[in-house]
Every structure is written in structure tokens, then in C-alpha cells.
């Protein structure tokens, strides 16, 4: 059985060797790389542009970006028929292939994010290592933590005022360099689609720009959603730990910080959302105005076959509804949660309509193909390319963030 045959339904005239080869994992790939770039851009709004109101969520977004980073390559690995060969793009990078550039960009971006986190948390790492070293009768867990933080110091124990000032300068430089690298990390995913000349829906020079703007939107939205959930969990823990002697933020302090940060961040989310919607509509209008030879089949797909997915789910529920929710005065936490979930849904549908919609029409321009995502897996292929494979990709970054937060506390004042 050919790859893709099990989840492809054909309609009208489609050649025998045509299937929807790129399934849900290739939808998840640009979606996950997008939230990586967007989370880093959110953290850079404080480190580069000095927006002090975003200091709390900026540190969180930076750690969250590192947790999201390994997941960026996970959909590709799960999609490959020979996943062990995926490492070759990292050990043999070259510039003659767009996908091979991923190895170079990913490695550079990972080094930038890891270095920035190290400089941000260097004082905390040194203080923790020294405190554990001086503690007598350490438990086995404390010995392991001491070893961990001692290694993370990289032999640098200078936390004088001058050294801290140099760390802050290094953070700003890394964040400044990281913004274009983060945008390029996701922009090249749009470049891969936009450079496919054989596909009428993908071939547009605006594709990389659209991907970048929607990436920033999705990264900010996911960071806000995760931040709200974690803050609500901390507020619940604070309620259970309410004592006179415990050093923990009060419920009112946590709630006040949460509301203030969310309202400010939502303004930047709304700003980038407007740009993303404008670019997508501009591309759609440009295609209709130029009306190239392939416009007949594209019009049947956009205004016919995929009308519900594009105009109702993506533009309506995923763009227009959250736009209204954020514009209405008196933004609340609950309304924000609904808004960011819908924004993430809209970005996901944009990726879905690009990847799946771009493969839905035959190269004969006389037939269509429908993607039926496997729900219940009966082998490894249907697991990887089905619902459970996509859920695994979605869950993994939150597990990684839980572990990273143990080492680099994202909510602790440092």
C-alpha cells in the first residue's frame, strides 16, 4: 500500500499515483515551529525593546520557548519513513536544499536561546550552587541539585554588580540577534511551501511573510494561555498554603499580576493579529485580481470545497471572533482564555488549509482528494500520522516545560 493511500479519498479524475502524502504531522510542523518563534519574540519585547510591563511573562516565554524548541523537529521525525536518517540534516548541513537549512538555523537558534537563558539565570544558578555547597547534611536530592547547578555555572561564579551588568548586555545582544533568526526559523517553512512551483495554492512570495506573522500570533497566544493556566494553578496552591509564616505570594498578588500582564500582552497579540489577517486577505485578493491560469481550480477549492474551513473556521471563528473579544473594553481572564484558544485554532486552521488544502486538488485540475485523519491507530504509521500522533506532539512541550521550570524557575523573581 502506498504512503497516504489509507487516509486519502479521491473524487472525479485523479491520477492513480496521487495521494495526500503530507498529513497531520506536516500541519503540526509549521504550527509548532511557529509557536517557538512567537514565544521568543514575546520574550524579546522586554529584553530588546524594554517594555517593563512584560517582564514577568518575558522570562516565562523564554523558558517556554526552550521547551518548545525540541518539539519543532518532532513532527518531521514522526512523518519520515526512515526517521533515523533525519539526523543527517544536522550533521551534514548544506545550502542547496531548503529543508537542509533547517539543520543550520535550528542549531543556531538553539544556541541563542540556551545562551540567553544561561545569562538570565546565571546569578540564580550561582547563588543556588553556593547555597547547596554550604549546606550541611545534604540529602541525595540536594546533592544531585548541587551537582546540576555546579555544572550549569560553567565555572563562572562572579556575581558582582559589574558581572551582572555584563550579563544583561549579553542578554540584550542575544535577544536582538535571536529575533531575525527566530523569524527565519519559521519563515523558511513558508519558503518551502511558497517555492513549490507545481502547486498553485502554495506558490506565492507572500507565503513566508504570512507564516512569520501568524507564527508570532500563535506563539504569543500559546504563551498567554500557558501563563494563565500556570498562574491559576499557583493561585490554587497559594489558597491551600495560606499561612502567616510561609513565604509565598498571596492570592491577591498573584491575581493582580496575572490580570495586569494578560491585558498588556493582549494588546500586542491584537496588533500582530491584525497584521496576520491583513496579509492573508491581501494574498487572497491578489490571487483573485491577477486570475492566473490556475485561478479556476483555486476558486473552486477556496470558495467551494474548502469554503467552510477557510471562511467559517479560520477567518470567522479563528480570527474575527477573537478580534472582537479583545477589542471589547474590560478584558477579563476568562474572555482572554477563550480568545487565545480561538486564535490558536485559527492559526492551526490556516496551517491545515495550506498543507491539506494545497494537496486537495489533483494536478490534472479535474479532481479532488479528501484527507481522512486516522483516529484509532492500528499500526505505527496510522499512529504517527493520526490523532494520537498529533496529540503527542502537542503534549510534549508542556512536559518539557515542567522539567525545565524545576531548573529555571520561570515565575521566581531573580
C-alpha positions as CSV (number, residue, x, y, z in Angstrom):
1,X,0.0,0.0,0.0
2,X,1.4,3.4,-1.0
3,X,2.1,6.0,1.7
4,X,-1.0,8.2,2.1
5,X,-3.4,5.7,0.4
6,X,-5.1,4.7,3.7
7,X,-6.3,8.2,4.5
8,X,-6.9,9.6,1.0
9,X,-10.4,9.7,-0.6
10,X,-10.5,10.6,-4.3
11,X,-13.2,12.4,-6.2
12,X,-13.6,12.8,-10.0
13,X,-10.5,12.4,-12.2
14,X,-7.3,11.9,-10.1
15,X,-4.2,10.0,-11.3
16,X,-3.5,6.6,-9.7
17,X,-0.3,7.8,-8.0
18,X,-1.7,10.9,-6.4
19,X,-2.4,10.9,-2.7
20,X,-2.3,13.3,0.2
21,X,1.3,12.5,1.3
22,X,1.7,15.3,3.8
23,X,-0.8,14.6,6.6
24,X,-1.4,15.9,10.1
25,X,2.3,15.9,11.1
26,X,3.2,18.3,8.3
27,X,0.4,20.5,9.6
28,X,1.9,20.3,13.1
29,X,5.4,21.0,11.9
30,X,4.8,24.7,10.8
31,X,2.4,25.1,13.7
32,X,5.0,24.1,16.3
33,X,7.9,25.9,14.8
34,X,5.6,29.0,14.7
35,X,4.9,28.9,18.4
36,X,8.6,28.6,19.1
37,X,9.4,31.7,17.2
38,X,6.4,33.6,18.6
39,X,7.3,32.8,22.2
40,X,10.8,34.1,21.7
41,X,9.6,37.3,20.0
42,X,7.3,37.8,23.1
43,X,10.2,37.5,25.4
44,X,12.3,39.9,23.3
45,X,9.7,42.6,23.7
46,X,11.1,43.1,27.2
47,X,14.8,42.2,26.7
48,X,15.2,44.2,23.5
49,X,12.5,46.9,23.5
50,X,12.5,47.4,27.2
51,X,8.7,47.0,27.7
52,X,8.9,46.6,31.5
53,X,5.3,45.6,31.9
54,X,6.1,42.4,30.1
55,X,9.0,41.4,32.4
56,X,7.0,38.7,34.2
57,X,5.8,36.9,31.1
58,X,9.0,37.5,29.1
59,X,11.0,35.3,31.4
60,X,8.3,32.7,31.3
61,X,8.1,32.9,27.4
62,X,11.9,32.4,27.2
63,X,11.9,29.2,29.2
64,X,8.7,28.1,27.4
65,X,10.4,28.7,24.0
66,X,13.3,26.4,25.0
67,X,10.7,23.7,26.0
68,X,9.0,24.1,22.6
69,X,12.2,24.0,20.6
70,X,12.9,20.2,20.6
71,X,9.3,19.6,19.5
72,X,9.8,21.7,16.3
73,X,11.6,18.7,14.7
74,X,9.4,16.1,16.3
75,X,6.6,16.1,13.6
76,X,9.2,15.7,10.8
77,X,10.8,12.7,12.6
78,X,7.4,11.1,13.1
79,X,6.5,11.7,9.5
80,X,9.7,10.2,8.0
81,X,9.5,6.7,6.6
82,X,13.2,6.4,7.7
83,X,13.3,8.5,10.9
84,X,16.9,7.5,11.7
85,X,18.0,9.4,8.7
86,X,16.6,12.7,10.0
87,X,19.7,13.4,11.9
88,X,21.6,13.8,8.6
89,X,20.3,17.4,8.1
90,X,22.1,18.3,11.4
91,X,25.4,16.5,10.8
92,X,25.7,17.3,7.0
93,X,24.1,20.7,6.6
94,X,24.3,22.5,3.2
95,X,22.6,25.3,1.4
96,X,21.4,23.5,-1.7
97,X,18.2,22.3,-0.1
98,X,15.6,24.4,1.8
99,X,14.9,21.6,4.3
100,X,18.6,21.1,4.9
101,X,18.8,24.8,6.0
102,X,16.7,23.7,9.0
103,X,19.7,22.0,10.5
104,X,21.8,25.2,10.4
105,X,19.0,27.6,11.5
106,X,17.8,25.2,14.3
107,X,21.3,24.7,15.7
108,X,22.0,28.5,15.7
109,X,18.6,29.3,17.2
110,X,19.0,26.6,19.9
111,X,22.4,28.0,20.8
112,X,21.0,31.6,21.1
113,X,18.0,30.5,23.3
114,X,20.2,28.3,25.6
115,X,22.8,31.1,25.9
116,X,20.2,33.7,26.7
117,X,18.6,31.6,29.4
118,X,22.0,30.9,30.9
119,X,22.8,34.7,31.1
120,X,19.3,35.5,32.5
121,X,19.6,32.8,35.2
122,X,23.3,32.9,35.8
123,X,23.0,34.8,39.1
124,X,20.3,32.4,40.3
125,X,22.4,29.4,39.3
126,X,25.5,30.6,41.2
127,X,23.6,31.5,44.3
128,X,21.8,28.2,44.4
129,X,25.0,26.2,43.8
130,X,26.8,28.1,46.6
131,X,23.9,27.8,49.0
132,X,23.7,24.0,48.4
133,X,27.5,23.7,48.8
134,X,27.4,25.4,52.2
135,X,24.5,23.3,53.5
136,X,25.5,20.5,55.9
137,X,23.9,17.1,55.9
138,X,22.6,17.3,52.3
139,X,20.1,14.7,51.2
140,X,20.7,12.7,48.0
141,X,18.3,15.0,46.1
142,X,20.2,18.1,47.3
143,X,23.5,16.5,46.2
144,X,22.1,16.0,42.8
145,X,20.8,19.5,42.6
146,X,24.2,20.8,43.7
147,X,25.9,18.8,41.0
148,X,23.4,20.1,38.4
149,X,23.7,23.8,39.3
150,X,27.5,23.5,39.7
151,X,27.8,22.2,36.2
152,X,25.4,24.9,34.9
153,X,27.7,27.6,36.4
154,X,30.3,26.6,33.7
155,X,32.9,27.7,36.2
156,X,31.7,31.3,36.4
157,X,30.9,32.3,40.0
158,X,31.4,36.1,39.6
159,X,28.0,37.7,40.5
160,X,29.3,41.2,41.2
161,X,27.4,44.2,40.0
162,X,29.7,44.6,37.1
163,X,29.3,41.0,36.1
164,X,25.5,41.2,36.3
165,X,25.5,44.3,34.1
166,X,27.6,42.4,31.5
167,X,25.1,39.6,31.7
168,X,22.2,42.0,30.9
169,X,24.1,43.4,27.9
170,X,24.7,39.8,26.7
171,X,21.0,39.0,27.1
172,X,20.0,42.1,25.0
173,X,22.5,41.3,22.3
174,X,21.4,37.6,22.1
175,X,17.7,38.6,22.1
176,X,18.3,41.2,19.3
177,X,20.2,38.6,17.2
178,X,17.6,36.0,18.0
179,X,14.6,37.9,16.6
180,X,15.6,37.6,12.9
181,X,16.9,34.1,13.5
182,X,13.5,33.1,15.1
183,X,11.6,34.7,12.2
184,X,13.8,32.9,9.7
185,X,13.3,29.6,11.5
186,X,9.6,29.8,10.7
187,X,9.8,31.9,7.6
188,X,11.8,29.2,5.8
189,X,8.9,26.8,6.5
190,X,6.7,29.2,4.5
191,X,9.5,29.4,1.9
192,X,9.4,25.6,1.4
193,X,5.7,25.8,0.5
194,X,6.0,29.0,-1.4
195,X,8.8,27.7,-3.6
196,X,6.8,24.6,-4.8
197,X,6.1,25.7,-8.4
198,X,4.0,22.7,-9.1
199,X,1.3,23.7,-6.5
200,X,-0.8,26.7,-7.4
201,X,-2.0,27.3,-3.8
202,X,1.4,27.4,-2.3
203,X,3.4,29.3,-4.9
204,X,3.3,32.9,-3.7
205,X,6.1,35.2,-2.4
206,X,3.9,36.2,0.5
207,X,3.9,32.8,2.0
208,X,7.0,33.2,4.2
209,X,5.8,36.6,5.5
210,X,2.3,35.2,6.2
211,X,3.9,32.3,8.1
212,X,6.1,34.6,10.2
213,X,3.2,36.9,11.2
214,X,0.9,34.0,12.1
215,X,3.8,32.4,14.0
216,X,4.2,35.4,16.2
217,X,0.4,35.4,16.8
218,X,0.3,31.7,17.7
219,X,3.5,32.0,20.0
220,X,2.1,34.9,21.9
221,X,-1.4,33.2,22.2
222,X,0.1,29.9,23.5
223,X,2.4,31.7,25.9
224,X,-0.6,33.6,27.3
225,X,-2.7,30.5,27.6
226,X,0.0,28.6,29.4
227,X,0.8,31.5,31.6
228,X,-2.8,31.9,32.7
229,X,-3.1,28.2,33.4
230,X,0.1,28.1,35.5
231,X,-0.8,31.3,37.4
232,X,-4.3,29.8,38.2
233,X,-2.5,26.7,39.5
234,X,-0.2,28.8,41.6
235,X,-3.2,30.7,42.9
236,X,-4.9,27.5,43.9
237,X,-1.7,26.3,45.7
238,X,-1.5,29.7,47.4
239,X,-5.0,29.2,48.7
240,X,-4.1,25.9,50.2
241,X,-0.8,27.2,51.7
242,X,-2.3,30.4,53.2
243,X,-0.3,30.7,56.5
244,X,1.2,33.6,58.3
245,X,4.8,32.3,58.1
246,X,5.0,30.8,54.6
247,X,7.0,32.8,52.1
248,X,4.6,32.6,49.2
249,X,2.7,35.2,47.1
250,X,-0.7,36.0,48.3
251,X,-3.8,35.2,46.2
252,X,-4.4,38.9,45.6
253,X,-0.8,39.5,44.4
254,X,-0.9,36.5,42.0
255,X,-4.3,37.6,40.7
256,X,-3.2,41.2,40.2
257,X,0.0,40.2,38.4
258,X,-1.9,37.8,36.2
259,X,-4.6,40.3,35.1
260,X,-2.1,43.2,34.5
261,X,0.3,41.0,32.4
262,X,-2.6,39.4,30.4
263,X,-4.2,42.8,29.5
264,X,-0.9,44.3,28.3
265,X,0.2,41.2,26.4
266,X,-3.3,41.0,24.7
267,X,-2.7,44.4,23.1
268,X,0.5,43.1,21.3
269,X,-1.4,40.0,20.4
270,X,-4.1,42.1,18.8
271,X,-1.5,44.2,17.0
272,X,0.1,41.2,15.3
273,X,-3.2,39.5,14.7
274,X,-4.3,42.5,12.6
275,X,-1.2,42.2,10.5
276,X,-1.6,38.5,10.0
277,X,-5.2,38.8,8.9
278,X,-4.3,41.7,6.6
279,X,-1.6,39.7,4.9
280,X,-3.7,36.6,4.4
281,X,-6.6,38.7,2.9
282,X,-4.1,40.6,0.7
283,X,-2.8,37.4,-0.7
284,X,-6.4,36.1,-1.4
285,X,-7.4,39.4,-3.1
286,X,-4.2,39.4,-5.1
287,X,-4.8,35.9,-6.4
288,X,-8.4,36.8,-7.5
289,X,-7.3,40.1,-9.1
290,X,-4.4,38.6,-11.1
291,X,-6.6,35.5,-12.0
292,X,-3.8,33.4,-13.4
293,X,-4.4,30.2,-15.3
294,X,-4.7,28.2,-12.1
295,X,-7.3,30.5,-10.6
296,X,-10.2,28.4,-11.8
297,X,-9.2,25.4,-9.7
298,X,-8.2,27.6,-6.8
299,X,-11.5,29.4,-6.8
300,X,-13.3,26.0,-6.7
301,X,-11.2,25.0,-3.7
302,X,-11.3,28.3,-1.8
303,X,-14.9,29.3,-2.5
304,X,-16.3,25.8,-2.9
305,X,-14.7,22.7,-1.4
306,X,-12.9,24.4,1.5
307,X,-15.2,27.4,2.0
308,X,-16.3,26.2,5.5
309,X,-12.7,25.5,6.6
310,X,-11.3,28.8,5.3
311,X,-14.1,31.4,5.8
312,X,-16.0,30.0,8.7
313,X,-13.4,28.2,10.8
314,X,-10.2,30.1,10.0
315,X,-11.4,33.7,9.3
316,X,-14.7,33.6,11.3
317,X,-14.1,31.6,14.5
318,X,-10.3,31.8,14.5
319,X,-9.8,35.5,13.6
320,X,-13.0,37.6,13.7
321,X,-14.4,36.3,17.0
322,X,-11.2,36.6,19.0
323,X,-10.6,40.1,17.4
324,X,-14.0,41.2,18.8
325,X,-13.3,39.6,22.2
326,X,-10.0,41.5,22.5
327,X,-11.4,44.8,21.3
328,X,-14.3,45.0,23.7
329,X,-13.3,47.0,26.8
330,X,-12.9,45.4,30.2
331,X,-10.9,42.4,29.2
332,X,-11.2,39.6,31.7
333,X,-9.2,36.4,32.2
334,X,-12.0,34.2,31.1
335,X,-12.5,36.2,27.9
336,X,-8.8,36.1,27.3
337,X,-8.7,32.3,27.6
338,X,-11.5,31.9,25.1
339,X,-9.8,34.5,22.8
340,X,-6.4,32.9,22.8
341,X,-7.8,29.4,22.3
342,X,-9.7,30.6,19.3
343,X,-6.6,32.4,18.0
344,X,-4.6,29.2,18.2
345,X,-7.4,27.4,16.5
346,X,-7.4,29.9,13.7
347,X,-3.6,29.6,13.2
348,X,-3.9,25.8,13.2
349,X,-6.7,26.0,10.6
350,X,-4.5,28.3,8.5
351,X,-1.8,25.6,8.6
352,X,-4.4,23.0,7.8
353,X,-5.8,24.8,4.8
354,X,-2.3,25.5,3.4
355,X,-0.9,21.9,3.9
356,X,-4.1,19.8,3.3
357,X,-5.9,22.3,1.1
358,X,-2.9,22.6,-1.1
359,X,-2.9,18.9,-1.8
360,X,-6.7,18.6,-2.1
361,X,-6.8,19.2,-5.9
362,X,-5.3,16.9,-8.5
363,X,-2.6,18.1,-10.8
364,X,-5.0,17.3,-13.6
365,X,-7.2,20.2,-12.3
366,X,-10.1,17.9,-12.8
367,X,-10.4,16.0,-9.5
368,X,-10.1,16.4,-5.7
369,X,-8.7,14.4,-2.8
370,X,-10.0,14.4,0.7
371,X,-7.9,13.7,3.8
372,X,-9.5,11.4,6.4
373,X,-7.3,11.6,9.5
374,X,-6.8,8.2,11.3
375,X,-8.4,8.3,14.7
376,X,-7.9,4.8,16.1
377,X,-4.3,3.6,15.2
378,X,-3.8,0.0,14.1
379,X,-0.1,0.3,13.3
380,X,2.8,2.7,13.8
381,X,2.1,4.6,10.6
382,X,-1.6,5.4,11.5
383,X,-0.4,6.4,15.0
384,X,2.2,8.8,13.7
385,X,0.0,10.3,11.0
386,X,-3.2,10.3,13.1
387,X,-4.9,12.0,16.0
388,X,-2.7,10.4,18.7
389,X,0.5,11.3,17.0
390,X,-0.7,15.0,16.8
391,X,-1.7,14.9,20.5
392,X,1.7,13.5,21.4
393,X,3.4,16.5,19.7
394,X,1.0,18.9,21.5
395,X,1.6,17.4,25.0
396,X,5.4,17.0,24.8
397,X,6.4,20.7,25.2
398,X,4.3,21.1,28.4
399,X,6.1,18.0,29.9
400,X,9.5,19.5,28.9
401,X,8.5,22.9,30.4
402,X,7.6,21.2,33.7
403,X,11.1,19.8,33.8
404,X,12.8,23.0,32.8
405,X,10.8,25.0,35.3
406,X,12.4,22.9,38.0
407,X,15.8,24.1,37.0
408,X,15.0,27.5,35.7
409,X,12.0,28.8,37.7
410,X,10.0,30.9,35.3
411,X,7.9,32.6,38.0
412,X,10.5,33.3,40.6
413,X,12.0,36.8,41.0
414,X,15.7,36.6,40.1
